[in-house]
Amino acid sequence: MEDLYPLVNYLSGLSRIKLNDTEKEKIAAQLKDILGAAQKLQELDVTEVLPTTHVLFQWSSRDDLVQESLPVEEALRNAPRCEQTYILIPSLNTNGG
């Protein structure tokens, strides 16, 4: 399997997560293990396995009930920057546009 360090380095930059080299190497190794396990699953013969719509046999979600919304002031209380009723975030465009 290929070296995943460049991918982890790229993704950490893209997501603006600061990682040192040791952390990147550790995450790359973990990702390699995960992808290796997924590769083993790809080798399984599942032709006799019926498809399922959900991994749980019993659906256990809550009812979708209409409720009162969170007040704007409370929703914006912990926002680092906001203007009127909007949360301001840094630009995600890395292409200079």
C-alpha positions as CSV (number, residue, x, y, z in Angstrom):
1,M,0.0,0.0,0.0
2,E,1.2,3.5,-0.8
3,D,2.7,5.9,1.7
4,L,-0.3,7.9,3.1
5,Y,1.8,10.7,4.7
6,P,1.4,13.0,1.7
7,L,-2.4,12.5,1.8
8,V,-2.6,13.2,5.6
9,N,-0.4,16.3,5.1
10,Y,-2.7,17.5,2.3
11,L,-5.9,16.8,4.3
12,S,-4.6,18.5,7.4
13,G,-3.8,21.6,5.4
14,L,-7.1,21.5,3.6
15,S,-9.0,21.2,6.9
16,R,-6.7,23.7,8.6
17,I,-5.7,21.3,11.4
18,K,-2.2,21.9,12.6
19,L,-0.4,18.5,13.0
20,N,3.3,18.0,13.7
21,D,5.3,15.3,11.8
22,T,4.8,12.7,14.5
23,E,1.1,13.2,14.5
24,K,0.9,13.0,10.7
25,E,3.0,9.8,10.7
26,K,0.7,8.2,13.4
27,I,-2.5,9.2,11.5
28,A,-1.0,7.9,8.2
29,A,-0.3,4.5,9.9
30,Q,-3.8,4.4,11.3
31,L,-5.3,5.2,8.0
32,K,-3.2,2.5,6.3
33,D,-4.5,0.0,8.9
34,I,-8.1,1.1,8.2
35,L,-7.7,0.9,4.5
36,G,-6.1,-2.5,4.8
37,A,-9.1,-3.8,6.8
38,A,-11.4,-2.4,4.1
39,Q,-9.3,-4.1,1.4
40,K,-9.8,-7.5,3.2
41,L,-13.6,-6.9,3.3
42,Q,-13.5,-6.3,-0.5
43,E,-12.1,-9.9,-0.9
44,L,-15.2,-11.4,0.8
45,D,-17.7,-13.3,-1.3
46,V,-21.1,-11.7,-0.5
47,T,-23.1,-13.0,-3.4
48,E,-25.3,-15.0,-1.0
49,V,-25.8,-12.1,1.5
50,L,-29.1,-10.3,1.2
51,P,-28.8,-6.5,1.1
52,T,-30.1,-4.5,4.1
53,T,-31.4,-1.0,4.3
54,H,-29.9,-0.4,7.8
55,V,-27.3,-2.1,9.9
56,L,-29.8,-2.3,12.8
57,F,-32.5,-4.8,12.6
58,Q,-34.9,-2.6,14.6
59,W,-35.2,1.1,13.7
60,S,-34.7,3.1,16.8
61,S,-34.9,6.7,15.7
62,R,-37.0,9.3,17.4
63,D,-40.1,10.9,15.9
64,D,-39.4,14.0,13.9
65,L,-41.4,16.6,15.9
66,V,-41.7,20.2,15.1
67,Q,-40.2,22.2,18.0
68,E,-39.5,25.8,18.7
69,S,-36.2,27.0,17.2
70,L,-33.2,28.1,19.3
71,P,-33.2,31.9,19.9
72,V,-30.8,33.7,17.6
73,E,-29.0,35.3,20.5
74,E,-28.3,31.9,22.1
75,A,-27.3,30.3,18.8
76,L,-24.7,33.1,18.2
77,R,-23.5,33.3,21.8
78,N,-20.4,31.2,21.3
79,A,-19.6,32.3,17.7
80,P,-16.1,33.7,17.4
81,R,-17.4,36.4,14.9
82,C,-20.9,37.3,13.8
83,E,-22.7,40.0,12.0
84,Q,-26.4,40.6,12.5
85,T,-27.8,37.1,12.5
86,Y,-24.9,35.4,10.6
87,I,-21.8,33.5,11.8
88,L,-18.7,34.8,10.0
89,I,-16.1,32.2,9.1
90,P,-12.7,32.4,7.4
91,S,-12.8,31.9,3.6
92,L,-12.4,28.3,2.6
93,N,-11.4,29.2,-0.9
94,T,-7.7,28.4,-1.2
95,N,-7.4,29.3,-4.8
96,G,-7.2,33.0,-4.2
97,G,-10.6,33.7,-5.6
